Amino acid sequence: MITCDIMSSPFYASLPASAWAGELAIAQVIAVALAAGSVSVLFTTASRVLLPSLVTPEELIEGNAKLQGGAAAGGGPEPGRPVMAPRPFRRGPGASDNRV
């Protein structure tokens, strides 16, 4: 899993470096997304395969449940995965208050 992080870091680092040099193109962004996504598949597979060696057989069901629950909640074991944060509710102009 550390190898996957090391493999994906040059992909991500190339984006700000190219932007700073003024050479960033959409083709590079797409290539980085494809390469980083491929590494993410390896990372996710490794995290699932590694779990049985970290817990006892009695704890495996609970460990799988926690791993899947964390992934479903948006904090899954994938590098580069965006975290979904709730946006604050904002009222638009002219919205009625419905107060009496």
C-alpha positions in Angstrom: 0.0 0.0 0.0 2.9 2.3 0.7 4.3 1.4 -2.8 1.0 2.5 -4.3 1.2 5.9 -2.5 4.8 6.3 -3.7 3.7 5.3 -7.3 0.9 7.9 -7.4 2.7 10.8 -5.9 4.7 11.7 -9.0 1.5 11.7 -11.0 -0.1 14.2 -8.6 3.0 16.3 -8.3 3.2 16.7 -12.1 0.0 18.8 -12.1 1.1 21.8 -10.0 4.6 21.6 -11.5 3.2 21.9 -15.0 0.7 24.6 -14.0 3.6 26.6 -12.4 5.6 26.2 -15.6 2.6 27.2 -17.7 2.5 23.9 -19.6 -0.6 22.2 -18.0 -2.9 20.7 -20.6 -6.2 18.8 -20.3 -4.4 15.7 -21.8 -2.1 15.7 -18.8 -4.9 16.0 -16.4 -6.7 13.1 -18.0 -3.5 11.0 -18.1 -2.9 11.7 -14.4 -6.5 10.8 -13.5 -6.2 7.5 -15.5 -2.8 6.6 -13.9 -3.8 7.5 -10.4 -7.1 5.6 -10.8 -5.2 2.5 -11.8 -2.9 2.8 -8.8 -6.0 3.3 -6.6 -7.4 0.0 -7.8 -4.2 -1.7 -6.6 -4.3 0.2 -3.3 -7.9 -0.9 -2.6 -7.2 -4.5 -3.5 -4.1 -4.5 -1.3 -6.1 -3.1 1.6 -8.7 -5.8 1.4 -6.1 -8.6 1.0 -4.0 -7.4 3.9 -6.9 -7.3 6.4 -7.0 -11.1 7.2 -3.3 -11.0 8.2 -3.9 -8.1 10.6 -6.9 -9.5 12.6 -7.7 -12.8 14.1 -10.3 -15.0 12.4 -12.9 -14.1 15.1 -12.3 -10.3 14.4 -12.5 -10.7 10.6 -16.2 -10.1 10.2 -16.1 -7.0 12.3 -13.0 -5.8 10.5 -14.6 -6.2 7.1 -17.7 -4.4 8.3 -15.6 -1.5 9.5 -13.6 -1.4 6.3 -16.8 -1.4 4.2 -18.5 1.1 6.5 -15.6 3.5 6.2 -15.6 3.2 2.4 -19.3 3.8 2.2 -19.1 6.9 4.4 -16.6 8.5 2.1 -13.5 7.9 4.2 -12.5 4.8 2.4 -9.0 3.4 2.1 -8.3 5.0 -1.3 -5.8 7.7 -1.9 -7.1 10.7 -3.7 -10.7 10.0 -2.9 -12.7 13.2 -2.3 -14.3 13.5 1.0 -18.0 14.5 0.8 -18.7 17.3 3.2 -22.2 18.6 3.7 -22.7 22.1 2.4 -24.4 24.6 4.7 -28.0 25.4 3.8 -28.2 28.9 2.3 -31.4 30.7 1.5 -31.7 32.4 -1.8 -32.9 35.9 -2.3 -36.7 36.2 -2.1 -37.1 33.0 -0.2 -40.2 33.1 2.1 -39.7 32.8 5.8 -43.0 31.1 6.4 -43.2 32.6 9.9 -46.4 34.0 11.3 
